[in-house]
Amino acid sequence: MEGTQLTKKEIGMKTINEIAYELLVHRRTVKRWIQKGLLRAIKIDNTWRVTDEEYRRFLEEAQK
């Protein structure tokens, strides 16, 4: 599939804003989690993204 670009939803990624909305926290809180290494993220086009797999791992750890 040459020339085909996948969207973040097809790849399974969330933005900081999406995570903050789902968890009812401020986006700065999510950024702090990333800075502290509690939530792994990558920066794509100046936007932090978290894979769905990493998001699930983070939620499971938070419930312990």
Secondary structure, DSSP 8 states (H G I E B T S, - for coil): -TT----HHHHTEEEHHHHHHHHT--HHHHHHHHHTTSS--EEETTEEEEEHHHHHHHHHHHH-
